[in-house]
Amino acid sequence: MIKKLVLTALATAGVAFAVRKLQESKAEQALWAEATDPLPEA
């Protein structure tokens, strides 16, 4: 019983960590895309 609870908690924490890292990566990628966007021709 306790083992299942611990495994579930670890799995949930792992998924939450992965989701947070993915969101941070996407945000940083969007920031770099905006920063390195070529200027429009005038």
C-alpha positions as a Markdown table, in Angstrom:
| # | Residue | x | y | z |
|---|---|---|---|---|
| 1 | Met | 0.0 | 0.0 | 0.0 |
| 2 | Ile | 2.7 | 2.5 | 1.0 |
| 3 | Lys | 4.9 | 1.5 | -1.9 |
| 4 | Lys | 2.1 | 2.2 | -4.4 |
| 5 | Leu | 1.5 | 5.6 | -2.7 |
| 6 | Val | 5.2 | 6.5 | -2.9 |
| 7 | Leu | 5.5 | 5.4 | -6.5 |
| 8 | Thr | 2.4 | 7.4 | -7.5 |
| 9 | Ala | 3.8 | 10.5 | -5.7 |
| 10 | Leu | 7.2 | 10.1 | -7.5 |
| 11 | Ala | 5.5 | 9.6 | -10.9 |
| 12 | Thr | 3.3 | 12.6 | -10.4 |
| 13 | Ala | 6.3 | 14.7 | -9.3 |
| 14 | Gly | 8.3 | 13.5 | -12.3 |
| 15 | Val | 5.5 | 14.4 | -14.7 |
| 16 | Ala | 5.1 | 17.8 | -13.2 |
| 17 | Phe | 8.8 | 18.4 | -13.4 |
| 18 | Ala | 8.9 | 17.4 | -17.1 |
| 19 | Val | 5.9 | 19.6 | -18.0 |
| 20 | Arg | 7.5 | 22.6 | -16.2 |
| 21 | Lys | 10.8 | 22.1 | -18.1 |
| 22 | Leu | 8.9 | 21.7 | -21.4 |
| 23 | Gln | 7.1 | 25.0 | -20.8 |
| 24 | Glu | 10.3 | 26.8 | -19.9 |
| 25 | Ser | 11.9 | 25.5 | -23.0 |
| 26 | Lys | 9.1 | 26.6 | -25.2 |
| 27 | Ala | 9.1 | 30.1 | -23.6 |
| 28 | Glu | 12.9 | 30.4 | -24.1 |
| 29 | Gln | 12.6 | 29.2 | -27.7 |
| 30 | Ala | 9.9 | 31.8 | -28.4 |
| 31 | Leu | 12.0 | 34.5 | -26.8 |
| 32 | Trp | 15.0 | 33.6 | -29.0 |
| 33 | Ala | 12.8 | 33.5 | -32.1 |
| 34 | Glu | 11.5 | 37.0 | -31.3 |
| 35 | Ala | 15.0 | 38.3 | -30.5 |
| 36 | Thr | 16.6 | 36.9 | -33.7 |
| 37 | Asp | 13.7 | 37.7 | -36.0 |
| 38 | Pro | 14.9 | 39.6 | -39.0 |
| 39 | Leu | 13.8 | 43.2 | -39.3 |
| 40 | Pro | 11.1 | 43.8 | -41.9 |
| 41 | Glu | 12.1 | 45.6 | -45.1 |
| 42 | Ala | 11.1 | 49.2 | -45.1 |
